[in-house]
Amino acid sequence: MFYRKSVEERIADRMAKRRPLEEGKTFEHGPAKFVFISLIVAVVLMHVVGLAIVMEFA
């Protein structure tokens, strides 16, 4: 009755309309960028706090 493109075809059309990613300026997945930076910040903070504790009791 009504023709509708398959999911794969719709995804391919949407991907074709997107402009190419700029090298070094685009992180492909926004939430992944948030998680990545959050983990780096958490690790750095844990190291700083751990170092401060060790220096206090040494």
PyMOL Python script that loads the backbone (N, CA, C, O; Angstrom):
from pymol import cmd

cmd.read_pdbstr("""\
ATOM      1  N   MET A   1       0.818  -1.180   0.000  1.00  0.00           N
ATOM      2  CA  MET A   1       0.000   0.000   0.000  1.00  0.00           C
ATOM      3  C   MET A   1       0.876   1.262   0.000  1.00  0.00           C
ATOM      4  O   MET A   1       0.924   1.989  -0.993  1.00  0.00           O
ATOM      5  N   PHE A   2       1.548   1.510   1.093  1.00  0.00           N
ATOM      6  CA  PHE A   2       2.460   2.642   1.160  1.00  0.00           C
ATOM      7  C   PHE A   2       3.879   2.100   1.178  1.00  0.00           C
ATOM      8  O   PHE A   2       4.197   1.171   1.921  1.00  0.00           O
ATOM      9  N   TYR A   3       4.738   2.704   0.333  1.00  0.00           N
ATOM     10  CA  TYR A   3       6.127   2.257   0.317  1.00  0.00           C
ATOM     11  C   TYR A   3       6.914   3.066   1.334  1.00  0.00           C
ATOM     12  O   TYR A   3       6.868   4.296   1.353  1.00  0.00           O
ATOM     13  N   ARG A   4       7.634   2.346   2.174  1.00  0.00           N
ATOM     14  CA  ARG A   4       8.506   3.008   3.139  1.00  0.00           C
ATOM     15  C   ARG A   4       9.874   2.359   3.024  1.00  0.00           C
ATOM     16  O   ARG A   4       9.990   1.135   2.955  1.00  0.00           O
ATOM     17  N   LYS A   5      10.911   3.191   3.005  1.00  0.00           N
ATOM     18  CA  LYS A   5      12.268   2.665   2.896  1.00  0.00           C
ATOM     19  C   LYS A   5      12.601   1.849   4.135  1.00  0.00           C
ATOM     20  O   LYS A   5      12.055   2.072   5.216  1.00  0.00           O
ATOM     21  N   SER A   6      13.502   0.909   3.954  1.00  0.00           N
ATOM     22  CA  SER A   6      13.939   0.104   5.092  1.00  0.00           C
ATOM     23  C   SER A   6      14.786   0.968   6.029  1.00  0.00           C
ATOM     24  O   SER A   6      15.234   2.055   5.662  1.00  0.00           O
ATOM     25  N   VAL A   7      14.991   0.465   7.228  1.00  0.00           N
ATOM     26  CA  VAL A   7      15.779   1.200   8.219  1.00  0.00           C
ATOM     27  C   VAL A   7      17.183   1.457   7.691  1.00  0.00           C
ATOM     28  O   VAL A   7      17.720   2.552   7.861  1.00  0.00           O
ATOM     29  N   GLU A   8      17.778   0.459   7.055  1.00  0.00           N
ATOM     30  CA  GLU A   8      19.133   0.615   6.527  1.00  0.00           C
ATOM     31  C   GLU A   8      19.198   1.715   5.478  1.00  0.00           C
ATOM     32  O   GLU A   8      20.144   2.501   5.455  1.00  0.00           O
ATOM     33  N   GLU A   9      18.193   1.770   4.610  1.00  0.00           N
ATOM     34  CA  GLU A   9      18.178   2.797   3.570  1.00  0.00           C
ATOM     35  C   GLU A   9      17.989   4.186   4.170  1.00  0.00           C
ATOM     36  O   GLU A   9      18.613   5.147   3.718  1.00  0.00           O
ATOM     37  N   ARG A  10      17.136   4.299   5.181  1.00  0.00           N
ATOM     38  CA  ARG A  10      16.930   5.597   5.825  1.00  0.00           C
ATOM     39  C   ARG A  10      18.198   6.062   6.543  1.00  0.00           C
ATOM     40  O   ARG A  10      18.546   7.242   6.500  1.00  0.00           O
ATOM     41  N   ILE A  11      18.877   5.133   7.198  1.00  0.00           N
ATOM     42  CA  ILE A  11      20.135   5.490   7.867  1.00  0.00           C
ATOM     43  C   ILE A  11      21.171   5.918   6.839  1.00  0.00           C
ATOM     44  O   ILE A  11      21.880   6.902   7.050  1.00  0.00           O
ATOM     45  N   ALA A  12      21.268   5.197   5.739  1.00  0.00           N
ATOM     46  CA  ALA A  12      22.225   5.536   4.690  1.00  0.00           C
ATOM     47  C   ALA A  12      21.926   6.917   4.112  1.00  0.00           C
ATOM     48  O   ALA A  12      22.851   7.690   3.861  1.00  0.00           O
ATOM     49  N   ASP A  13      20.650   7.241   3.895  1.00  0.00           N
ATOM     50  CA  ASP A  13      20.281   8.559   3.386  1.00  0.00           C
ATOM     51  C   ASP A  13      20.673   9.656   4.371  1.00  0.00           C
ATOM     52  O   ASP A  13      21.196  10.700   3.980  1.00  0.00           O
ATOM     53  N   ARG A  14      20.415   9.406   5.654  1.00  0.00           N
ATOM     54  CA  ARG A  14      20.740  10.401   6.678  1.00  0.00           C
ATOM     55  C   ARG A  14      22.249  10.606   6.777  1.00  0.00           C
ATOM     56  O   ARG A  14      22.721  11.733   6.923  1.00  0.00           O
ATOM     57  N   MET A  15      23.001   9.510   6.695  1.00  0.00           N
ATOM     58  CA  MET A  15      24.465   9.604   6.763  1.00  0.00           C
ATOM     59  C   MET A  15      25.011  10.350   5.539  1.00  0.00           C
ATOM     60  O   MET A  15      25.983  11.097   5.651  1.00  0.00           O
ATOM     61  N   ALA A  16      24.391  10.150   4.380  1.00  0.00           N
ATOM     62  CA  ALA A  16      24.850  10.812   3.158  1.00  0.00           C
ATOM     63  C   ALA A  16      24.623  12.320   3.229  1.00  0.00           C
ATOM     64  O   ALA A  16      25.377  13.083   2.626  1.00  0.00           O
ATOM     65  N   LYS A  17      23.599  12.758   3.955  1.00  0.00           N
ATOM     66  CA  LYS A  17      23.297  14.185   4.065  1.00  0.00           C
ATOM     67  C   LYS A  17      24.234  14.900   5.040  1.00  0.00           C
ATOM     68  O   LYS A  17      24.399  16.117   4.968  1.00  0.00           O
ATOM     69  N   ARG A  18      24.840  14.145   5.943  1.00  0.00           N
ATOM     70  CA  ARG A  18      25.736  14.770   6.921  1.00  0.00           C
ATOM     71  C   ARG A  18      27.005  15.241   6.253  1.00  0.00           C
ATOM     72  O   ARG A  18      27.508  14.609   5.324  1.00  0.00           O
ATOM     73  N   ARG A  19      27.521  16.363   6.737  1.00  0.00           N
ATOM     74  CA  ARG A  19      28.801  16.827   6.207  1.00  0.00           C
ATOM     75  C   ARG A  19      29.914  15.999   6.836  1.00  0.00           C
ATOM     76  O   ARG A  19      29.725  15.433   7.913  1.00  0.00           O
ATOM     77  N   PRO A  20      31.046  15.920   6.196  1.00  0.00           N
ATOM     78  CA  PRO A  20      32.144  15.103   6.740  1.00  0.00           C
ATOM     79  C   PRO A  20      32.663  15.679   8.053  1.00  0.00           C
ATOM     80  O   PRO A  20      32.625  16.890   8.271  1.00  0.00           O
ATOM     81  N   LEU A  21      33.143  14.805   8.915  1.00  0.00           N
ATOM     82  CA  LEU A  21      33.691  15.232  10.198  1.00  0.00           C
ATOM     83  C   LEU A  21      35.009  15.960   9.978  1.00  0.00           C
ATOM     84  O   LEU A  21      35.809  15.586   9.120  1.00  0.00           O
ATOM     85  N   GLU A  22      35.218  17.001  10.765  1.00  0.00           N
ATOM     86  CA  GLU A  22      36.460  17.761  10.668  1.00  0.00           C
ATOM     87  C   GLU A  22      37.510  17.093  11.544  1.00  0.00           C
ATOM     88  O   GLU A  22      37.260  16.781  12.709  1.00  0.00           O
ATOM     89  N   GLU A  23      38.665  16.883  10.978  1.00  0.00           N
ATOM     90  CA  GLU A  23      39.747  16.200  11.686  1.00  0.00           C
ATOM     91  C   GLU A  23      40.174  16.990  12.916  1.00  0.00           C
ATOM     92  O   GLU A  23      40.544  18.159  12.807  1.00  0.00           O
ATOM     93  N   GLY A  24      40.124  16.361  14.081  1.00  0.00           N
ATOM     94  CA  GLY A  24      40.593  16.979  15.312  1.00  0.00           C
ATOM     95  C   GLY A  24      39.614  17.921  15.982  1.00  0.00           C
ATOM     96  O   GLY A  24      39.898  18.413  17.074  1.00  0.00           O
ATOM     97  N   LYS A  25      38.466  18.191  15.364  1.00  0.00           N
ATOM     98  CA  LYS A  25      37.508  19.129  15.950  1.00  0.00           C
ATOM     99  C   LYS A  25      36.225  18.447  16.402  1.00  0.00           C
ATOM    100  O   LYS A  25      35.462  19.029  17.173  1.00  0.00           O
ATOM    101  N   THR A  26      35.978  17.254  15.950  1.00  0.00           N
ATOM    102  CA  THR A  26      34.694  16.616  16.215  1.00  0.00           C
ATOM    103  C   THR A  26      34.894  15.336  16.998  1.00  0.00           C
ATOM    104  O   THR A  26      35.668  14.463  16.604  1.00  0.00           O
ATOM    105  N   PHE A  27      34.185  15.233  18.117  1.00  0.00           N
ATOM    106  CA  PHE A  27      34.117  13.978  18.850  1.00  0.00           C
ATOM    107  C   PHE A  27      32.805  13.354  18.416  1.00  0.00           C
ATOM    108  O   PHE A  27      31.745  13.951  18.609  1.00  0.00           O
ATOM    109  N   GLU A  28      32.854  12.174  17.840  1.00  0.00           N
ATOM    110  CA  GLU A  28      31.715  11.637  17.114  1.00  0.00           C
ATOM    111  C   GLU A  28      30.467  11.424  17.977  1.00  0.00           C
ATOM    112  O   GLU A  28      29.350  11.497  17.466  1.00  0.00           O
ATOM    113  N   HIS A  29      30.637  11.171  19.236  1.00  0.00           N
ATOM    114  CA  HIS A  29      29.488  10.827  20.063  1.00  0.00           C
ATOM    115  C   HIS A  29      29.518  11.682  21.327  1.00  0.00           C
ATOM    116  O   HIS A  29      30.388  11.501  22.179  1.00  0.00           O
ATOM    117  N   GLY A  30      28.578  12.608  21.449  1.00  0.00           N
ATOM    118  CA  GLY A  30      28.556  13.557  22.559  1.00  0.00           C
ATOM    119  C   GLY A  30      28.587  12.929  23.947  1.00  0.00           C
ATOM    120  O   GLY A  30      29.436  13.301  24.757  1.00  0.00           O
ATOM    121  N   PRO A  31      27.686  11.983  24.253  1.00  0.00           N
ATOM    122  CA  PRO A  31      27.721  11.358  25.574  1.00  0.00           C
ATOM    123  C   PRO A  31      29.025  10.611  25.848  1.00  0.00           C
ATOM    124  O   PRO A  31      29.481  10.562  26.990  1.00  0.00           O
ATOM    125  N   ALA A  32      29.626  10.034  24.814  1.00  0.00           N
ATOM    126  CA  ALA A  32      30.901   9.343  25.006  1.00  0.00           C
ATOM    127  C   ALA A  32      31.978  10.355  25.386  1.00  0.00           C
ATOM    128  O   ALA A  32      32.848  10.058  26.205  1.00  0.00           O
ATOM    129  N   LYS A  33      31.925  11.529  24.803  1.00  0.00           N
ATOM    130  CA  LYS A  33      32.886  12.580  25.153  1.00  0.00           C
ATOM    131  C   LYS A  33      32.724  12.971  26.619  1.00  0.00           C
ATOM    132  O   LYS A  33      33.712  13.142  27.332  1.00  0.00           O
ATOM    133  N   PHE A  34      31.474  13.112  27.067  1.00  0.00           N
ATOM    134  CA  PHE A  34      31.200  13.469  28.464  1.00  0.00           C
ATOM    135  C   PHE A  34      31.743  12.404  29.410  1.00  0.00           C
ATOM    136  O   PHE A  34      32.392  12.731  30.404  1.00  0.00           O
ATOM    137  N   VAL A  35      31.485  11.138  29.111  1.00  0.00           N
ATOM    138  CA  VAL A  35      31.965  10.039  29.959  1.00  0.00           C
ATOM    139  C   VAL A  35      33.486   9.999  29.961  1.00  0.00           C
ATOM    140  O   VAL A  35      34.095   9.837  31.019  1.00  0.00           O
ATOM    141  N   PHE A  36      34.099  10.140  28.819  1.00  0.00           N
ATOM    142  CA  PHE A  36      35.556  10.100  28.686  1.00  0.00           C
ATOM    143  C   PHE A  36      36.214  11.194  29.523  1.00  0.00           C
ATOM    144  O   PHE A  36      37.141  10.924  30.287  1.00  0.00           O
ATOM    145  N   ILE A  37      35.739  12.415  29.378  1.00  0.00           N
ATOM    146  CA  ILE A  37      36.329  13.531  30.130  1.00  0.00           C
ATOM    147  C   ILE A  37      36.050  13.383  31.619  1.00  0.00           C
ATOM    148  O   ILE A  37      36.916  13.686  32.440  1.00  0.00           O
ATOM    149  N   SER A  38      34.845  12.920  31.984  1.00  0.00           N
ATOM    150  CA  SER A  38      34.519  12.714  33.400  1.00  0.00           C
ATOM    151  C   SER A  38      35.448  11.691  34.042  1.00  0.00           C
ATOM    152  O   SER A  38      35.908  11.887  35.167  1.00  0.00           O
ATOM    153  N   LEU A  39      35.726  10.599  33.332  1.00  0.00           N
ATOM    154  CA  LEU A  39      36.630   9.579  33.871  1.00  0.00           C
ATOM    155  C   LEU A  39      38.044  10.118  34.038  1.00  0.00           C
ATOM    156  O   LEU A  39      38.706   9.830  35.035  1.00  0.00           O
ATOM    157  N   ILE A  40      38.506  10.893  33.072  1.00  0.00           N
ATOM    158  CA  ILE A  40      39.850  11.473  33.187  1.00  0.00           C
ATOM    159  C   ILE A  40      39.923  12.405  34.397  1.00  0.00           C
ATOM    160  O   ILE A  40      40.887  12.356  35.161  1.00  0.00           O
ATOM    161  N   VAL A  41      38.910  13.251  34.570  1.00  0.00           N
ATOM    162  CA  VAL A  41      38.887  14.179  35.705  1.00  0.00           C
ATOM    163  C   VAL A  41      38.843  13.400  37.016  1.00  0.00           C
ATOM    164  O   VAL A  41      39.546  13.750  37.963  1.00  0.00           O
ATOM    165  N   ALA A  42      38.021  12.343  37.084  1.00  0.00           N
ATOM    166  CA  ALA A  42      37.922  11.546  38.308  1.00  0.00           C
ATOM    167  C   ALA A  42      39.259  10.889  38.653  1.00  0.00           C
ATOM    168  O   ALA A  42      39.660  10.877  39.817  1.00  0.00           O
ATOM    169  N   VAL A  43      39.944  10.349  37.660  1.00  0.00           N
ATOM    170  CA  VAL A  43      41.236   9.692  37.903  1.00  0.00           C
ATOM    171  C   VAL A  43      42.267  10.703  38.395  1.00  0.00           C
ATOM    172  O   VAL A  43      43.024  10.420  39.324  1.00  0.00           O
ATOM    173  N   VAL A  44      42.297  11.874  37.776  1.00  0.00           N
ATOM    174  CA  VAL A  44      43.251  12.910  38.201  1.00  0.00           C
ATOM    175  C   VAL A  44      42.957  13.343  39.632  1.00  0.00           C
ATOM    176  O   VAL A  44      43.879  13.488  40.434  1.00  0.00           O
ATOM    177  N   LEU A  45      41.680  13.550  39.965  1.00  0.00           N
ATOM    178  CA  LEU A  45      41.321  13.944  41.329  1.00  0.00           C
ATOM    179  C   LEU A  45      41.692  12.862  42.345  1.00  0.00           C
ATOM    180  O   LEU A  45      42.182  13.171  43.431  1.00  0.00           O
ATOM    181  N   MET A  46      41.460  11.594  41.994  1.00  0.00           N
ATOM    182  CA  MET A  46      41.825  10.507  42.915  1.00  0.00           C
ATOM    183  C   MET A  46      43.335  10.472  43.144  1.00  0.00           C
ATOM    184  O   MET A  46      43.787  10.232  44.263  1.00  0.00           O
ATOM    185  N   HIS A  47      44.107  10.709  42.100  1.00  0.00           N
ATOM    186  CA  HIS A  47      45.556  10.722  42.259  1.00  0.00           C
ATOM    187  C   HIS A  47      46.005  11.874  43.154  1.00  0.00           C
ATOM    188  O   HIS A  47      46.865  11.693  44.015  1.00  0.00           O
ATOM    189  N   VAL A  48      45.431  13.046  42.954  1.00  0.00           N
ATOM    190  CA  VAL A  48      45.809  14.203  43.757  1.00  0.00           C
ATOM    191  C   VAL A  48      45.432  13.985  45.220  1.00  0.00           C
ATOM    192  O   VAL A  48      46.233  14.265  46.111  1.00  0.00           O
ATOM    193  N   VAL A  49      44.225  13.489  45.476  1.00  0.00           N
ATOM    194  CA  VAL A  49      43.789  13.234  46.855  1.00  0.00           C
ATOM    195  C   VAL A  49      44.650  12.145  47.484  1.00  0.00           C
ATOM    196  O   VAL A  49      45.075  12.279  48.631  1.00  0.00           O
ATOM    197  N   GLY A  50      44.907  11.089  46.760  1.00  0.00           N
ATOM    198  CA  GLY A  50      45.754  10.009  47.280  1.00  0.00           C
ATOM    199  C   GLY A  50      47.156  10.492  47.598  1.00  0.00           C
ATOM    200  O   GLY A  50      47.730  10.120  48.621  1.00  0.00           O
ATOM    201  N   LEU A  51      47.704  11.315  46.729  1.00  0.00           N
ATOM    202  CA  LEU A  51      49.043  11.862  46.971  1.00  0.00           C
ATOM    203  C   LEU A  51      49.046  12.764  48.208  1.00  0.00           C
ATOM    204  O   LEU A  51      49.984  12.727  49.004  1.00  0.00           O
ATOM    205  N   ALA A  52      48.002  13.567  48.365  1.00  0.00           N
ATOM    206  CA  ALA A  52      47.908  14.446  49.538  1.00  0.00           C
ATOM    207  C   ALA A  52      47.810  13.629  50.820  1.00  0.00           C
ATOM    208  O   ALA A  52      48.417  13.995  51.826  1.00  0.00           O
ATOM    209  N   ILE A  53      47.059  12.531  50.806  1.00  0.00           N
ATOM    210  CA  ILE A  53      46.927  11.678  51.983  1.00  0.00           C
ATOM    211  C   ILE A  53      48.262  11.022  52.324  1.00  0.00           C
ATOM    212  O   ILE A  53      48.671  10.992  53.485  1.00  0.00           O
ATOM    213  N   VAL A  54      48.927  10.504  51.313  1.00  0.00           N
ATOM    214  CA  VAL A  54      50.229   9.846  51.539  1.00  0.00           C
ATOM    215  C   VAL A  54      51.250  10.846  52.082  1.00  0.00           C
ATOM    216  O   VAL A  54      52.018  10.511  52.984  1.00  0.00           O
ATOM    217  N   MET A  55      51.267  12.065  51.546  1.00  0.00           N
ATOM    218  CA  MET A  55      52.220  13.066  52.017  1.00  0.00           C
ATOM    219  C   MET A  55      51.892  13.508  53.444  1.00  0.00           C
ATOM    220  O   MET A  55      52.800  13.838  54.208  1.00  0.00           O
ATOM    221  N   GLU A  56      50.625  13.520  53.811  1.00  0.00           N
ATOM    222  CA  GLU A  56      50.223  13.922  55.153  1.00  0.00           C
ATOM    223  C   GLU A  56      50.689  12.929  56.199  1.00  0.00           C
ATOM    224  O   GLU A  56      51.111  13.331  57.283  1.00  0.00           O
ATOM    225  N   PHE A  57      50.621  11.642  55.899  1.00  0.00           N
ATOM    226  CA  PHE A  57      50.942  10.596  56.885  1.00  0.00           C
ATOM    227  C   PHE A  57      52.374  10.067  56.768  1.00  0.00           C
ATOM    228  O   PHE A  57      52.784   9.209  57.550  1.00  0.00           O
ATOM    229  N   ALA A  58      53.122  10.568  55.810  1.00  0.00           N
ATOM    230  CA  ALA A  58      54.493  10.083  55.621  1.00  0.00           C
ATOM    231  C   ALA A  58      55.483  10.829  56.483  1.00  0.00           C
ATOM    232  O   ALA A  58      56.679  10.540  56.441  1.00  0.00           O
TER     233      ALA A  58
END
""", "prot")
cmd.dss("prot")
cmd.show_as("cartoon", "prot")
cmd.util.cbc("prot")
cmd.orient("prot")
